Structure formats: structure tokens, C-alpha cells
């Protein structure tokens, strides 16, 4: 069993490829591992690079470290995205559902976190916050882990597939993020547009990147999400910026004094 405040490493993260996968017994305490050399693999320490790989999957690069959140299997709402098989030092997953917890085929030996708790990774404090993955107390889709950490001076909160209102205890752990990754497309296991707006207002972030919504990458026959325009339609005079790329750079100096500013990112599909 994973112990809170203890970081674990497993050489082949593909063991979490399935929803009902049982964790192997060869996990070892993080303290026994030698941290990898960061070298020049990630961007400089003064900025945070955020790359959207589709759905709820993002790659964050800064301070010489690469953090990958919620790699997925390409099916359903993610059918047309390229597989997010990118190098990372740390992988965070919100659940073991295949659209946000498929670690099969990831290159290298990244460290992996998948349960709520407080963890140390190199010089970073990583907070995994338990929320419900449905509107029935987690009885249908179990728990979702929202991830909070600071990288390149930017406080990040990735809500994963949150579906229930944020309670006071969760809000204390989440704090006020500089950057909020917010599910907005509805369906049975994540916020609807109006629920997403309520979460955004409560957290009062400086920058919001909507995620977990229907795009042209979806298999139209099975994807039950709505498009991002439905989220934008419930906002009241918010600043919305179209990012004509699948990545952006943030620094502490570039963050708005007040917010939130909503940034709509572009994405890639297997057909370009």
C-alpha cells in the first residue's frame, strides 16, 4: 500500500495500464532511489512551458523537470489524439481510468504518483487531493485525484476529472492557484460547464485552461462530452484568449494581477 508522505518508484509504469490493475509488489521507497540528473532536458528555470497533449493530459516543463499529467489510451473522446508517449521525470494520474491513467508505453522510468497525499519529488512538494469522480459520492467512478504543485514559481492545480463541488477542506489544500486546469465538458464523471464555472469562481485562479471537452479528435459515436463553447457561454464577461498553439509559456511576471483569464489551447490530431 502506498504510504502518504512517501514517494515510490516503479521501473515499468505500464503496470497501471488497466482500470482494475493490481499494483505489483516490487515498488520501492523513493528514498532508496537516486534522482535522475535534470541536465538540459527541460526548459530554463525562469519559465513554465505548458503543452496540451489532449483531453486532460498536459506536459509541464520548468526548473529542469518534466511533469506529465494524465496520459491516456486513444479511444472514445481521445481516439484521434496522438498517443502521449513523451519523456517525463514525474507522472501524475488522477485515476486508473484509461482516459487519464494509461501509463503503458511511456518511455524511460518516470516516477509515478496516483494516490492522494503529500509527497516530495526532488525539491518539489506535490499535493494529491481526493475528490469524487462522479456525482454519487464516488460510488460509480471512484475517486479522482487533483494535483497541486509549484513549478518555475507558478502554482499549478490540475483538477483531473473532478465532478463534485469543492468542499472547504479541499479548498484549503488547493489554495488559490496561479494556473488552473479545469474539466468543463460534462459527462458522468467530470464537471458540466456550469459546475466548472462554480469551481472556477470558488478557486479564483489567475489563469484557466479548460480541458476534458469534446473536440474533433473524439469518436463521435461514443464521446459524451460537450464542446468548450458551452463552457464559454456560461461565463460572464470573462477575458478569453485563443492560443493558436498546443503550448504556451508562463512566468510569474506574465501572470495577470486579477483573473481569471481563460486560455483556449489548440491541439493536434493524428491527421494533423
C-alpha positions in Angstrom: 0.0 0.0 0.0 1.3 3.5 -0.9 2.2 5.4 2.3 1.4 9.1 2.5 4.4 11.4 2.6 6.5 8.6 1.0 7.4 8.6 -2.7 7.5 5.3 -4.6 9.3 4.4 -7.8 8.5 1.5 -10.2 10.6 0.9 -13.2 7.9 -0.1 -15.6 4.9 2.2 -15.2 2.9 0.1 -17.7 1.7 -1.9 -14.8 -1.1 0.7 -14.4 -2.4 0.3 -17.9 -5.8 -1.2 -17.0 -8.6 0.0 -14.8 -8.5 -2.9 -12.5 -4.8 -3.5 -12.5 -3.3 -4.7 -9.2 -0.1 -2.9 -8.2 2.9 -5.1 -8.2 4.9 -5.9 -5.1 8.2 -4.6 -6.4 7.5 -0.9 -5.6 10.5 0.5 -3.7 10.7 3.6 -1.4 11.6 6.8 -3.2 14.3 7.4 -0.6 16.2 4.4 -1.9 16.4 5.8 -5.4 18.9 8.1 -7.0 17.2 11.2 -8.5 17.9 11.5 -12.3 20.1 14.3 -13.5 18.0 17.0 -15.0 20.7 18.2 -17.4 19.3 20.4 -20.2 16.3 18.2 -21.0 13.6 20.7 -19.8 13.3 24.5 -20.4 15.1 27.1 -18.3 14.3 27.7 -14.7 12.6 31.1 -15.2 9.5 30.0 -17.2 6.9 27.2 -17.2 6.1 25.5 -20.5 2.6 24.0 -20.7 1.9 21.7 -23.6 -1.6 20.2 -24.1 -1.5 16.6 -25.4 -5.3 16.3 -25.5 -8.1 15.7 -23.1 -6.7 16.1 -19.5 -3.1 15.3 -20.5 -0.5 18.0 -20.1 3.3 18.2 -20.0 4.8 20.8 -17.7 8.4 21.8 -18.2 10.4 24.1 -16.0 13.2 24.2 -13.4 14.9 21.3 -15.3 12.0 19.0 -14.7 9.2 17.5 -16.8 5.9 16.6 -15.2 3.3 14.6 -17.2 -0.3 14.5 -16.0 -2.9 12.0 -17.1 -1.6 10.1 -20.1 -4.4 8.3 -21.9 -5.3 5.5 -24.2 -6.6 6.6 -27.6 -10.2 5.6 -27.6 -13.6 7.3 -27.2 -13.1 11.0 -26.6 -9.4 10.7 -27.1 -9.5 8.5 -30.2 -7.9 11.0 -32.6 -5.1 12.4 -30.4 -1.6 11.2 -30.9 -0.6 8.8 -28.0 1.1 11.0 -25.3 4.2 8.9 -25.2 6.6 11.7 -24.1 9.6 11.6 -21.8 8.9 12.8 -18.2 10.6 12.7 -14.9 7.4 12.5 -12.9 3.9 11.2 -14.0 0.8 12.1 -12.1 -2.5 10.4 -12.8 -6.0 11.3 -11.5 -7.4 7.8 -11.6 -6.7 4.5 -13.3 -9.4 5.0 -15.9 -8.0 4.6 -19.4 -8.7 8.2 -20.5 -6.5 9.6 -17.7 -4.4 6.9 -16.2 -2.9 4.8 -19.0 0.8 4.7 -18.4 1.5 1.8 -20.9 4.4 2.5 -23.2 5.8 5.7 -21.6 9.5 6.0 -22.3 12.2 5.8 -19.6 11.5 5.1 -16.0 9.5 8.1 -14.7 8.4 8.3 -11.1 4.7 7.8 -10.7 2.1 9.2 -8.2 -1.5 8.0 -8.3 -3.0 8.3 -4.7 -4.0 11.3 -2.6 -1.4 12.5 -0.2 1.6 14.8 0.3 4.8 13.9 -1.4 8.3 15.2 -2.0 9.8 15.0 -5.5 13.4 16.3 -5.6 12.8 19.9 -4.4 9.1 19.9 -5.0 6.1 19.5 -2.7 3.4 17.6 -4.5 -0.1 17.5 -3.1 -2.7 14.9 -4.2 -6.2 16.0 -3.2 -9.0 13.4 -3.1 -12.3 14.4 -4.8 -15.2 12.4 -6.1 -15.1 11.3 -9.8 -18.9 11.4 -10.1 -21.9 13.0 -8.5 -22.7 10.0 -6.3 -20.0 10.2 -3.7 -17.6 8.2 -5.8 -19.8 5.1 -5.9 -19.8 5.0 -9.7 -16.4 6.0 -10.9 -14.5 6.1 -7.6 -12.1 8.8 -6.5 -10.4 11.5 -8.6 -7.0 12.9 -7.5 -6.5 16.6 -8.1 -2.8 17.6 -8.2 -1.2 20.7 -6.8 2.4 21.8 -7.0 4.6 24.8 -7.8 7.0 24.8 -10.8 9.0 27.7 -12.1 7.3 29.8 -9.4 3.8 29.1 -10.9 1.3 27.4 -8.5 -0.5 24.8 -10.6 -3.7 23.0 -9.8 -4.9 20.2 -12.2 -8.4 19.1 -11.2 -8.3 15.9 -13.2 -11.8 14.5 -13.6 -13.4 16.3 -10.6 -17.2 16.0 -10.7 -18.3 17.0 -7.2 -18.4 20.5 -5.7 -15.2 21.6 -3.9 -15.7 21.4 -0.1 -13.9 23.6 2.5 -11.2 21.1 3.3 -10.4 20.5 -0.3 -10.3 24.3 -0.9 -7.8 24.7 1.9 -5.5 22.1 0.3 -5.9 23.6 -3.1 -5.4 27.2 -2.1 -5.5 29.9 -4.8 -3.8 28.6 -8.0 -2.0 30.7 -10.5 -2.9 28.2 -13.2 -6.0 26.0 -13.0 -6.5 23.1 -15.4 -10.3 22.8 -15.3 -12.6 20.0 -16.7 -15.6 21.6 -18.4 -17.1 19.1 -20.8 -19.6 17.3 -18.5 -20.5 13.7 -18.9 -21.0 11.4 -15.9 -17.5 11.8 -14.4 -16.5 15.4 -14.6 -17.8 19.0 -14.3 -20.5 20.3 -16.6 -20.0 23.8 -17.9 -22.0 25.4 -15.1 -20.3 23.2 -12.4 -16.9 24.1 -13.9 -17.8 27.8 -13.6 -18.7 27.3 -9.9 -15.4 25.7 -9.2 -13.5 28.4 -11.0 -15.3 31.2 -9.1 -14.5 29.4 -5.8 -10.8 28.9 -6.5 -10.3 32.3 -8.2 -7.3 31.4 -10.3 -5.3 33.8 -12.3 -5.2 31.7 -15.5 -7.6 28.9 -16.5 -7.0 26.3 -19.2 -10.3 24.4 -19.9 -9.8 20.7 -20.6 -11.9 17.4 -20.8 -14.2 18.6 -23.5 -15.3 17.3 -26.9 -13.0 18.1 -29.9 -12.7 16.8 -33.4 -10.3 14.2 -32.1 -13.3 12.4 -30.4 -15.1 9.3 -31.7 -18.5 11.0 -32.3 -20.3 7.7 -31.7 -19.2 7.3 -28.1 -17.9 10.6 -26.7 -20.5 12.0 -24.3 -18.8 15.4 -23.7 -19.8 18.8 -24.9 -17.6 21.3 -26.7 -15.7 24.1 -24.9 -18.1 26.7 -26.4 -20.8 25.6 -24.0 -18.5 26.4 -21.1 -17.6 29.8 -22.6 -21.4 30.5 -23.0 -22.0 30.4 -19.2 -19.2 32.9 -18.4 -20.0 36.5 -17.5 -17.7 39.0 -19.2 -14.5 37.0 -18.6 -11.4 37.5 -20.6 -11.0 34.7 -23.1 -7.8 34.3 -25.2 -7.4 31.9 -28.1 -3.9 30.3 -28.0 -3.1 29.3 -31.6 -0.8 26.6 -30.5 -0.8 23.5 -28.3 1.7 25.0 -25.9 2.3 28.3 -24.0 4.9 29.8 -21.7 4.1 31.3 -18.3 6.3 33.2 -15.9 5.5 34.8 -12.5 5.8 38.2 -14.2 3.4 37.3 -17.0 0.5 36.2 -14.7 -2.4 38.7 -14.6 -2.8 40.7 -11.5 -6.5 39.8 -11.4 -8.3 37.0 -13.1 -9.2 34.6 -14.2 -8.0 34.8 -17.8 -9.3 31.8 -19.8 -6.9 30.5 -22.4 -8.3 28.1 -25.1 -5.5 26.0 -26.4 -5.2 24.3 -29.8 -4.5 20.6 -30.1 -3.1 18.1 -32.5 -4.8 15.1 -34.1 -3.3 12.0 -35.8 -4.3 13.6 -39.1 -2.7 16.9 -38.2 
